[in-house]
Amino acid sequence: MPKKKVEKYLHTLRLSSVREAGESKLKALFLKTIDDFLTGDLSLDEFSAISNYLWWESGVVSGKEKSSKEFYSLLQMSGELSFYVRGRTKEVRKSALRVLELIFDYYGKCS
């Protein structure tokens, strides 16, 4: 599901893959997904799935060194947002609120 939507974003940035994106383009893509999430063009589950896809496909898990650990941590947490929202404990659900706060802060800082 997220792959088709990601392909639309990649097309907008004139890229053929997430791995080709590089950090600055990946950040631009992530900001666009946040924007679409905030305007209702993406559901929470779609936003979370796309964030997870971007995190995995960007090669972070392969051990590549990245200059912006804060960004990649936020991308990873955003990918887990669906899990946090549906958490069985109050502490896990509170994580969703914290992640959303971090996403909004990042969006406000970068746009």
HUWO-V751456 format. One record per residue. N is the residue number from 1. RES is the residue in three letters. SS is DSSP state (@ for helix, = for strand, . for the rest). OMEGA is omega in degrees with one decimal (999 if undefined). Layout:
# HUWO-V751456
n/res/ss/omega
N/RES/SS/OMEGA
N/RES/SS/OMEGA
This chain:
# HUWO-V751456
n/res/ss/omega
1/MET/./-176.5
2/PRO/@/-175.9
3/LYS/@/-179.5
4/LYS/@/178.4
5/LYS/@/178.3
6/VAL/@/178.8
7/GLU/@/176.6
8/LYS/@/178.1
9/TYR/@/179.0
10/LEU/@/178.7
11/HIS/@/178.8
12/THR/@/-179.7
13/LEU/./-179.7
14/ARG/./178.2
15/LEU/./178.5
16/SER/./-179.9
17/SER/./177.4
18/VAL/@/-179.3
19/ARG/@/178.2
20/GLU/@/-169.6
21/ALA/@/-171.7
22/GLY/@/-172.1
23/GLU/@/-176.8
24/SER/@/178.4
25/LYS/@/177.7
26/LEU/@/176.8
27/LYS/@/178.2
28/ALA/@/179.0
29/LEU/@/179.5
30/PHE/@/177.6
31/LEU/@/177.9
32/LYS/@/178.4
33/THR/@/176.4
34/ILE/@/178.9
35/ASP/@/179.5
36/ASP/@/175.9
37/PHE/@/-178.2
38/LEU/@/179.5
39/THR/./177.6
40/GLY/./177.5
41/ASP/./173.8
42/LEU/./173.3
43/SER/./176.5
44/LEU/@/-179.5
45/ASP/@/177.6
46/GLU/@/178.7
47/PHE/@/179.9
48/SER/@/-179.5
49/ALA/@/179.1
50/ILE/@/178.0
51/SER/@/177.6
52/ASN/@/178.7
53/TYR/@/-179.8
54/LEU/@/179.9
55/TRP/@/-179.5
56/TRP/@/-174.9
57/GLU/@/179.5
58/SER/./178.0
59/GLY/./-179.3
60/VAL/@/-176.0
61/VAL/@/179.0
62/SER/@/176.9
63/GLY/./177.5
64/LYS/./175.3
65/GLU/./179.6
66/LYS/./-177.3
67/SER/./-175.9
68/SER/./-179.0
69/LYS/@/178.7
70/GLU/@/179.4
71/PHE/@/-177.6
72/TYR/@/174.3
73/SER/@/178.4
74/LEU/@/177.7
75/LEU/@/178.4
76/GLN/@/179.5
77/MET/@/178.0
78/SER/@/177.1
79/GLY/@/179.9
80/GLU/./-174.7
81/LEU/@/178.6
82/SER/@/177.9
83/PHE/@/-178.4
84/TYR/@/-178.6
85/VAL/@/-176.8
86/ARG/./-177.4
87/GLY/./-178.2
88/ARG/./-179.5
89/THR/./179.8
90/LYS/@/-179.4
91/GLU/@/179.1
92/VAL/@/178.7
93/ARG/@/175.9
94/LYS/@/177.2
95/SER/@/178.9
96/ALA/@/179.5
97/LEU/@/179.2
98/ARG/@/179.1
99/VAL/@/177.4
100/LEU/@/177.4
101/GLU/@/178.4
102/LEU/@/178.2
103/ILE/@/-179.6
104/PHE/@/177.3
105/ASP/@/179.6
106/TYR/@/-179.6
107/TYR/@/179.7
108/GLY/@/-178.8
109/LYS/@/-172.6
110/CYS/@/-177.0
111/SER/./999
